[in-house]
Amino acid sequence: MTTTKKIRRKIRKVSIFERIMAILVLVNFILVLFNMTYITFRDFYFEQIPMLTKIYDPIKGIEPNRDTEKYLTHLQELKNQISQGTGSLIVQEELAELRELSAEMIDQNPFAVANKSGSLEKIKNRIRDRIRNPEDSAKESFRTFWSEQYLTQNELTEELKWFETEIQPLIAKNYYRGIGESGGLADYFGIIDFPFIMIFGIEFLARTFLISRRYPSVNWLEATLWRWYDIFLLLPFLQILRIIPVTIRLNDAQIIDLETIRAQASRGFLASIAQELTEVVIMQVINQVQKDVKTGELAKQIFSSQEKTYIDLNNINEIEAIATRLVQVTVCKVIPQLQPDIEALIRYNVEKIVEESPAFQRFQQIPGVENLANQLSERLIKELSNLATEGPQNAYETIKIAMADPVGTKLSNQLVQNFGKALSTELQQEHTLEELQSLVSALLEEVKINYVMRMSDEDIEKILEQTRQLQLKANQPQNNIN
């Protein structure tokens, strides 16, 4: 069955209830995030979605600030009465009230309660820039702005429109947030969150009960640990941790697929530790082998194992089979290919002996015999060459033929056993063993150094990519078959 079919089958097994609960958990988490970030983005909501702030402000314990609301009330009253002219008594009273409220706003800073003192600084800077007298204080600038003389000299409608655009929104965004019974800032999100917690709690109890009933060996406490991530849905605090059950449930309900993310994450983790881990493992293995070689433990294990009863798993003596195969390849394949070199070496040594032998030199000086001497020399070279190359092969074939009958098999086995014992005895000679241990230890040290250097140069990411490509290729034939 292909991977795609397996996934589709898994999707069909997901119940509607699982998906509904996963969506419900997601909705709850979205509300949690909205509640946690509401204060940060309230100014944006106030400008773009004012109805949202009217609905949600009470949940966060937010209510209008009385000082800034009073300021805005008198500003609106001024706008309503300004048609009567700046000289009217009621307009004069509103201007005086606004001058006084502006001074109080600067002195008392009603924005501090909402942690919006920055808004007051913006107001002060903008009013000074509008009056075009940077040397004046913000109080003096407000006093000038809300004077009959300034509004008469300048375009009244334009000045009020500027104030409505640049200053009024900053004042309107200010608010007062009360203190809750716990001593912190008021927050009534629990009213919204409690129904969700109740639903998740009932589901959690039902699930753990079913698990404990389905698996008799699992008690209720152990069943709760099976669904440990759902516990975060029941906590009224640390609500940000609900991202864990949200992610798991959405993945289980096949609404999102985290397999790619998981594979990439594990791949990155593997890439970060693969090189170090591989080096450590190989180094430990080589160091242990080196230690056993130096102390003679390896030789002791090898030679002592010959005296122990060997447990055969497949009725094949692997050591004898390997040795036989090596002898076969050496005698029948390698040595015949070396015949020209062997013949050249024998020729050199025979000719050297002939040249240095006085008797052979005198023998060659006899008339009619010199050609016979050269023929004998060539004959000797050929015979020795054939003996060196064909002799071992003929001997191996003879042994092979002899193994066809029981007596030959017995003699061959005896030969192999005696050869093994003789070789073992010779290898255990002190000078031979010490020399072999020294050579093997040096070889392992070179392998260790060169291997570590190669590992440092290897691109682990490239190796992992090659592995992934091999896995994809391995799946392709199955997909085509299915």
C-alpha positions as CSV (number, residue, x, y, z in Angstrom):
1,M,0.0,0.0,0.0
2,T,1.4,3.4,-0.9
3,T,2.1,6.2,1.5
4,T,-0.7,8.3,-0.1
5,K,-3.3,5.5,0.5
6,K,-2.2,5.1,4.1
7,I,-2.7,8.8,4.7
8,R,-6.1,8.7,3.1
9,R,-7.1,5.7,5.1
10,K,-6.0,7.5,8.3
11,I,-8.0,10.6,7.3
12,R,-11.2,8.4,6.9
13,K,-10.6,7.1,10.5
14,V,-10.7,10.5,12.0
15,S,-14.1,11.1,13.5
16,I,-16.2,14.2,13.1
17,F,-16.1,14.6,16.9
18,E,-12.3,14.7,16.8
19,R,-12.4,17.5,14.2
20,I,-15.0,19.5,16.0
21,M,-13.0,19.3,19.2
22,A,-9.9,20.3,17.4
23,I,-11.6,23.3,15.9
24,L,-13.0,24.2,19.2
25,V,-9.6,24.1,20.8
26,L,-8.3,26.3,18.0
27,V,-11.0,28.8,18.5
28,N,-10.3,28.9,22.2
29,F,-6.6,29.5,21.6
30,I,-7.4,32.3,19.2
31,L,-9.5,34.0,21.8
32,V,-6.6,33.5,24.3
33,L,-4.2,35.2,22.0
34,F,-6.7,38.0,21.2
35,N,-7.2,38.6,25.0
36,M,-3.4,38.6,25.6
37,T,-2.7,41.1,22.9
38,Y,-5.9,43.2,23.2
39,I,-4.3,46.0,25.2
40,T,-1.3,46.2,22.8
41,F,-3.5,46.6,19.7
42,R,-6.4,48.5,21.3
43,D,-5.5,51.7,19.7
44,F,-5.7,50.0,16.3
45,Y,-9.0,48.4,17.1
46,F,-10.2,51.8,18.4
47,E,-9.5,53.5,15.1
48,Q,-10.4,50.6,12.7
49,I,-13.0,48.6,14.5
50,P,-14.5,51.0,17.2
51,M,-17.5,48.6,17.8
52,L,-15.0,45.9,18.9
53,T,-13.6,48.1,21.6
54,K,-17.1,49.0,22.9
55,I,-17.8,45.3,23.2
56,Y,-14.5,44.0,24.6
57,D,-13.4,46.9,26.8
58,P,-15.6,45.7,29.7
59,I,-14.0,42.3,29.5
60,K,-10.6,43.9,30.2
61,G,-12.1,46.2,32.9
62,I,-11.6,49.2,30.7
63,E,-13.9,52.2,31.2
64,P,-13.6,55.8,30.0
65,N,-11.2,58.1,31.9
66,R,-13.3,60.7,33.6
67,D,-10.8,63.5,33.2
68,T,-10.2,63.0,29.4
69,E,-13.9,62.3,28.9
70,K,-14.8,65.6,30.6
71,Y,-12.3,67.3,28.2
72,L,-14.0,65.8,25.2
73,T,-17.4,66.7,26.5
74,H,-16.6,70.4,26.7
75,L,-14.9,70.2,23.3
76,Q,-18.1,68.9,21.8
77,E,-20.1,71.5,23.6
78,L,-17.8,74.2,22.1
79,K,-18.3,72.8,18.6
80,N,-22.1,72.9,19.1
81,Q,-22.1,76.5,20.3
82,I,-19.3,77.9,18.0
83,S,-21.9,79.0,15.5
84,Q,-22.9,81.8,17.9
85,G,-19.4,83.3,17.4
86,T,-16.4,83.5,19.7
87,G,-17.8,86.6,21.4
88,S,-20.8,84.8,22.8
89,L,-20.9,84.2,26.6
90,I,-21.4,80.5,26.4
91,V,-18.4,80.1,23.9
92,Q,-16.3,82.3,26.3
93,E,-17.1,79.9,29.1
94,E,-16.3,76.8,27.2
95,L,-12.9,78.3,26.0
96,A,-12.1,79.1,29.6
97,E,-13.0,75.6,30.7
98,L,-10.9,74.0,28.0
99,R,-7.9,76.2,29.0
100,E,-8.3,75.0,32.6
101,L,-8.8,71.4,31.7
102,S,-5.7,71.5,29.4
103,A,-3.5,72.7,32.3
104,E,-4.9,70.0,34.6
105,M,-4.3,67.4,31.9
106,I,-0.7,68.4,31.7
107,D,-0.2,68.6,35.5
108,Q,-2.1,65.4,36.5
109,N,-1.3,63.2,33.5
110,P,-4.4,61.1,33.3
111,F,-2.7,59.0,30.7
112,A,-0.4,57.4,33.2
113,V,-3.1,55.1,34.5
114,A,-3.4,53.4,31.1
115,N,0.4,53.5,30.6
116,K,-0.1,55.9,27.7
117,S,2.1,58.8,28.9
118,G,3.6,58.8,25.4
119,S,0.3,60.1,24.1
120,L,0.5,63.1,26.4
121,E,4.0,63.9,25.1
122,K,2.7,63.8,21.5
123,I,-0.1,66.1,22.4
124,K,2.3,68.6,24.0
125,N,4.6,68.5,21.1
126,R,1.9,69.0,18.5
127,I,0.2,71.9,20.3
128,R,3.6,73.7,20.6
129,D,4.3,73.1,16.9
130,R,0.8,74.4,16.0
131,I,1.3,77.7,17.9
132,R,4.7,78.0,16.3
133,N,6.3,79.2,19.5
134,P,8.7,76.4,20.7
135,E,9.9,78.5,23.6
136,D,6.4,78.4,25.2
137,S,5.4,75.6,27.5
138,A,2.6,73.3,26.5
139,K,0.4,75.0,29.1
140,E,1.0,78.4,27.4
141,S,0.4,76.9,24.0
142,F,-3.0,75.5,25.1
143,R,-3.8,78.8,26.7
144,T,-3.0,80.5,23.5
145,F,-4.9,78.0,21.3
146,W,-8.1,78.2,23.4
147,S,-8.1,82.0,23.4
148,E,-10.7,84.2,21.6
149,Q,-7.9,86.3,20.1
150,Y,-6.1,83.3,18.5
151,L,-9.2,81.7,17.1
152,T,-10.4,85.0,15.7
153,Q,-7.1,85.8,14.0
154,N,-6.9,82.3,12.5
155,E,-9.5,80.4,10.6
156,L,-11.8,79.0,13.4
157,T,-13.1,76.0,11.5
158,E,-9.7,75.1,10.3
159,E,-8.2,75.2,13.8
160,L,-11.0,73.1,15.3
161,K,-10.6,70.6,12.4
162,W,-6.9,70.3,13.1
163,F,-7.5,69.8,16.8
164,E,-10.1,67.1,15.9
165,T,-7.7,65.3,13.7
166,E,-4.4,65.6,15.6
167,I,-5.2,65.9,19.3
168,Q,-8.7,64.6,19.9
169,P,-7.9,60.9,18.8
170,L,-5.0,60.8,21.3
171,I,-7.3,62.0,24.1
172,A,-10.1,59.7,23.1
173,K,-7.9,56.6,23.2
174,N,-7.1,57.1,26.8
175,Y,-9.0,55.0,29.3
176,Y,-9.1,53.9,33.0
177,R,-8.6,50.3,33.9
178,G,-9.7,49.2,37.4
179,I,-8.0,46.8,39.9
180,G,-9.4,43.3,40.3
181,E,-10.0,41.4,43.5
182,S,-6.7,39.6,43.0
183,G,-4.8,42.8,43.2
184,G,-3.9,42.9,39.5
185,L,-5.5,44.8,36.7
186,A,-9.1,43.8,36.1
187,D,-9.6,41.1,33.5
188,Y,-12.8,39.2,33.1
189,F,-11.7,36.8,30.3
190,G,-12.6,33.9,32.6
191,I,-16.2,34.6,31.8
192,I,-15.5,33.7,28.1
193,D,-12.9,31.0,28.9
194,F,-14.9,29.1,31.6
195,P,-17.4,27.4,29.2
196,F,-14.5,26.1,27.1
197,I,-12.7,24.8,30.2
198,M,-15.9,23.0,31.2
199,I,-16.2,21.4,27.8
200,F,-12.5,20.4,27.7
201,G,-12.7,19.1,31.3
202,I,-15.7,16.8,30.5
203,E,-14.0,15.5,27.4
204,F,-10.8,14.9,29.3
205,L,-12.6,12.9,32.0
206,A,-14.5,10.9,29.3
207,R,-11.4,10.1,27.3
208,T,-9.3,9.0,30.3
209,F,-12.2,6.9,31.5
210,L,-12.5,5.2,28.2
211,I,-8.8,4.6,28.0
212,S,-8.8,3.0,31.5
213,R,-11.7,0.8,30.6
214,R,-10.3,-0.2,27.2
215,Y,-6.9,-1.2,28.8
216,P,-7.6,-2.9,32.2
217,S,-3.9,-2.8,33.1
218,V,-4.0,1.1,32.9
219,N,-5.4,2.9,35.9
220,W,-7.1,6.3,35.7
221,L,-3.9,8.2,36.7
222,E,-1.9,6.5,34.0
223,A,-4.6,7.2,31.5
224,T,-4.4,10.9,32.3
225,L,-0.7,10.8,31.5
226,W,-1.6,9.5,28.0
227,R,-3.4,12.8,27.4
228,W,-1.0,14.9,29.4
229,Y,-1.1,17.7,26.8
230,D,-4.8,18.3,27.4
231,I,-4.2,19.3,30.9
232,F,-3.0,22.7,29.6
233,L,-6.6,23.3,28.3
234,L,-7.9,23.1,31.9
235,L,-5.5,25.6,33.4
236,P,-6.8,29.2,33.8
237,F,-3.2,30.4,33.9
238,L,-0.2,29.8,31.6
239,Q,-2.8,29.9,28.7
240,I,-0.1,30.4,26.1
241,L,0.9,26.7,26.7
242,R,-2.4,25.7,25.1
243,I,-0.5,25.9,21.8
244,I,0.7,22.4,22.6
245,P,-2.7,20.6,22.7
246,V,-3.8,22.8,19.8
247,T,-1.0,21.7,17.6
248,I,-1.3,18.0,18.5
249,R,-5.1,17.9,18.1
250,L,-5.0,19.7,14.7
251,N,-2.4,17.2,13.5
252,D,-4.4,14.2,14.9
253,A,-7.5,15.5,13.2
254,Q,-5.6,15.8,9.9
255,I,-6.5,19.5,9.7
256,I,-2.8,20.4,9.5
257,D,0.2,18.1,8.6
258,L,3.2,18.4,10.9
259,E,5.1,15.5,9.3
260,T,7.1,17.7,7.0
261,I,7.9,20.1,9.9
262,R,8.8,17.2,12.1
263,A,11.0,15.6,9.5
264,Q,12.8,18.8,8.8
265,A,13.3,19.5,12.5
266,S,14.7,16.0,13.1
267,R,16.8,16.4,10.0
268,G,18.3,19.6,11.3
269,F,18.9,18.1,14.7
270,L,20.5,15.0,13.2
271,A,22.7,17.2,11.0
272,S,23.9,19.1,14.0
273,I,24.9,16.0,16.0
274,A,25.5,13.3,13.4
275,Q,29.2,14.2,12.8
276,E,30.1,14.5,16.4
277,L,28.1,11.4,17.3
278,T,29.6,9.3,14.5
279,E,33.1,10.4,15.4
280,V,32.6,9.6,19.1
281,V,31.3,6.1,18.3
282,I,34.0,5.3,15.8
283,M,36.7,6.7,18.1
284,Q,35.4,4.6,21.0
285,V,35.4,1.4,19.0
286,I,38.9,2.0,17.6
287,N,40.2,3.0,21.0
288,Q,38.7,-0.2,22.6
289,V,40.2,-2.3,19.8
290,Q,43.6,-0.6,20.3
291,K,43.5,-1.2,24.0
292,D,42.7,-4.9,23.5
293,V,45.5,-5.2,21.0
294,K,48.1,-3.5,23.2
295,T,47.1,-5.5,26.3
296,G,47.0,-8.8,24.3
297,E,43.3,-9.3,25.2
298,L,42.3,-9.6,21.6
299,A,45.0,-12.2,20.8
300,K,43.9,-14.1,24.0
301,Q,40.3,-14.1,22.9
302,I,41.2,-15.2,19.3
303,F,43.5,-18.0,20.3
304,S,41.5,-19.2,23.3
305,S,38.3,-19.4,21.3
306,Q,39.8,-22.2,19.3
307,E,39.8,-24.4,22.4
308,K,36.1,-23.6,23.2
309,T,33.0,-25.2,21.8
310,Y,31.9,-23.1,18.9
311,I,28.2,-22.4,18.5
312,D,27.4,-22.8,14.8
313,L,24.2,-21.1,13.5
314,N,24.2,-22.3,9.9
315,N,26.3,-25.5,9.8
316,I,29.0,-23.6,8.1
317,N,32.5,-22.9,9.5
318,E,32.8,-19.4,8.3
319,I,36.5,-19.1,9.1
320,E,37.4,-22.3,7.1
321,A,35.1,-21.1,4.3
322,I,36.8,-17.7,4.1
323,A,40.3,-19.3,4.3
324,T,39.3,-21.8,1.5
325,R,38.0,-19.0,-0.7
326,L,41.1,-16.9,-0.1
327,V,43.4,-19.9,-1.0
328,Q,41.3,-20.6,-4.1
329,V,41.5,-17.0,-5.3
330,T,45.2,-16.8,-4.5
331,V,46.2,-20.1,-6.1
332,C,43.9,-20.3,-9.1
333,K,43.5,-16.6,-10.0
334,V,46.3,-14.4,-8.6
335,I,49.4,-16.6,-8.9
336,P,48.8,-17.5,-12.6
337,Q,48.6,-13.8,-13.4
338,L,52.0,-13.3,-11.7
339,Q,53.8,-16.0,-13.8
340,P,55.7,-13.5,-16.0
341,D,57.0,-11.7,-12.9
342,I,57.9,-15.0,-11.2
343,E,59.6,-16.2,-14.3
344,A,61.6,-13.0,-14.6
345,L,62.7,-13.2,-11.0
346,I,63.7,-16.9,-11.4
347,R,65.6,-16.1,-14.6
348,Y,67.5,-13.3,-13.0
349,N,68.6,-15.5,-10.0
350,V,69.5,-18.5,-12.3
351,E,71.5,-16.4,-14.7
352,K,73.3,-14.7,-11.7
353,I,74.2,-18.2,-10.3
354,V,75.4,-19.4,-13.7
355,E,77.6,-16.3,-14.1
356,E,79.1,-16.7,-10.7
357,S,79.6,-20.5,-10.9
358,P,83.2,-21.4,-12.1
359,A,82.1,-25.0,-12.9
360,F,79.3,-23.9,-15.1
361,Q,81.6,-21.5,-16.9
362,R,84.1,-24.3,-17.6
363,F,81.2,-26.5,-18.7
364,Q,80.1,-23.9,-21.3
365,Q,83.6,-23.7,-22.8
366,I,83.4,-27.3,-24.0
367,P,82.8,-27.3,-27.7
368,G,79.3,-28.4,-28.7
369,V,78.0,-28.3,-25.1
370,E,77.4,-24.6,-24.7
371,N,74.0,-24.8,-26.4
372,L,73.1,-27.7,-24.2
373,A,74.0,-25.6,-21.1
374,N,71.8,-22.7,-22.3
375,Q,68.9,-25.2,-23.0
376,L,69.3,-26.7,-19.5
377,S,69.2,-23.2,-18.0
378,E,66.0,-22.3,-19.9
379,R,64.5,-25.7,-19.0
380,L,65.3,-25.1,-15.4
381,I,63.7,-21.6,-15.4
382,K,60.6,-23.0,-17.0
383,E,60.3,-25.8,-14.6
384,L,60.8,-23.6,-11.6
385,S,58.3,-21.0,-12.9
386,N,55.6,-23.7,-13.6
387,L,56.3,-25.2,-10.2
388,A,55.7,-21.8,-8.5
389,T,52.6,-21.0,-10.4
390,E,50.9,-24.3,-11.5
391,G,52.1,-26.3,-8.5
392,P,49.9,-24.7,-5.9
393,Q,47.0,-24.8,-8.3
394,N,47.5,-28.6,-9.0
395,A,47.9,-29.2,-5.3
396,Y,44.6,-27.3,-4.6
397,E,42.8,-29.3,-7.3
398,T,44.2,-32.5,-5.8
399,I,42.9,-31.6,-2.4
400,K,39.5,-30.6,-3.9
401,I,39.2,-34.0,-5.7
402,A,40.3,-35.8,-2.5
403,M,37.5,-34.2,-0.6
404,A,35.0,-36.0,-2.8
405,D,35.3,-39.1,-0.7
406,P,35.2,-39.6,3.1
407,V,38.9,-40.5,3.4
408,G,39.9,-37.5,1.4
409,T,37.6,-35.2,3.4
410,K,39.1,-36.5,6.6
411,L,42.6,-35.9,5.4
412,S,41.7,-32.5,4.2
413,N,40.1,-31.5,7.5
414,Q,43.1,-32.8,9.3
415,L,45.3,-30.7,7.1
416,V,43.3,-27.6,7.8
417,Q,43.2,-28.2,11.5
418,N,47.0,-28.9,11.7
419,F,47.6,-25.8,9.6
420,G,45.4,-23.7,12.0
421,K,47.2,-25.1,15.0
422,A,50.6,-24.5,13.5
423,L,49.7,-21.0,12.4
424,S,48.3,-20.3,15.9
425,T,51.4,-21.6,17.6
426,E,53.7,-19.5,15.4
427,L,51.6,-16.4,15.8
428,Q,51.7,-16.7,19.6
429,Q,55.5,-16.6,19.6
430,E,56.4,-13.6,21.7
431,H,58.4,-11.6,19.1
432,T,55.8,-12.3,16.4
433,L,52.8,-11.4,18.6
434,E,54.5,-8.2,19.8
435,E,55.3,-7.1,16.2
436,L,51.8,-7.8,15.0
437,Q,50.2,-6.0,17.9
438,S,52.5,-3.0,17.3
439,L,51.6,-2.9,13.6
440,V,47.8,-3.3,14.2
441,S,47.9,-0.6,16.8
442,A,49.7,1.8,14.5
443,L,47.3,0.9,11.7
444,L,44.3,1.7,13.9
445,E,45.8,5.0,14.9
446,E,46.2,6.0,11.3
447,V,42.7,4.9,10.5
448,K,41.4,6.9,13.5
449,I,43.2,10.1,12.4
450,N,42.3,9.8,8.7
451,Y,38.7,8.9,9.4
452,V,38.2,11.9,11.8
453,M,39.6,14.2,9.2
454,R,37.3,12.8,6.5
455,M,34.3,13.2,8.8
456,S,35.2,16.8,9.4
457,D,35.2,17.4,5.7
458,E,31.9,15.6,5.0
459,D,28.8,17.5,4.3
460,I,26.2,16.0,6.6
461,E,23.4,17.9,5.0
462,K,24.4,16.4,1.6
463,I,24.5,12.9,3.1
464,L,21.0,13.4,4.6
465,E,19.7,14.7,1.3
466,Q,21.1,11.6,-0.5
467,T,19.4,9.4,2.1
468,R,16.1,11.2,1.6
469,Q,16.4,10.8,-2.2
470,L,17.1,7.0,-1.7
471,Q,14.0,6.8,0.4
472,L,11.9,8.5,-2.2
473,K,13.3,6.2,-4.9
474,A,12.5,3.2,-2.7
475,N,8.9,4.3,-2.5
476,Q,8.4,4.9,-6.2
477,P,8.2,1.2,-7.3
478,Q,5.6,0.6,-4.6
479,N,3.5,3.6,-5.8
480,N,3.7,2.4,-9.4
481,I,2.7,-1.1,-8.4
482,N,-0.3,0.1,-6.4
